[in-house]
């Protein structure tokens, strides 16, 4: 899997509040940027952002 791009990292950081992001918002970031949800999950891991209210186990 490709590493998260700078744009993905930036968008996750902007969307996160108190180092947390909802699953819905994380999936929207992936959709808006045209990247796999897994890349957004990897960006969250890299930034120390926790995904909460997770739906369907989209992120690991």
JODA-V716712 format. One record per backbone hydrogen bond with DSSP energy under -1.0 kcal/mol. NH is the residue of the N-H (numbers start at 1). CO is the residue of the C=O. E is the energy in kcal/mol with one decimal. If there is no record, write none. Layout:
NH|CO|E  NH|CO|E
//
This chain:
9|5|-2.4  10|6|-2.6  11|7|-2.6  12|8|-2.5  13|9|-2.4  14|10|-2.4  15|11|-2.2  16|12|-1.8  17|20|-2.9  21|50|-2.4  23|52|-2.0  26|22|-2.6  27|23|-2.8  28|24|-1.8  29|25|-2.4  30|26|-2.1  31|27|-2.4  32|28|-3.2  33|29|-2.1  34|30|-1.1  35|30|-2.2  39|36|-1.0  40|36|-1.2  41|37|-2.4  42|38|-2.5  43|39|-2.2  44|40|-2.4  45|41|-2.2  46|42|-2.5  47|43|-2.2  48|44|-1.0  49|44|-2.7  50|19|-2.8  52|21|-2.3  58|55|-1.3
//
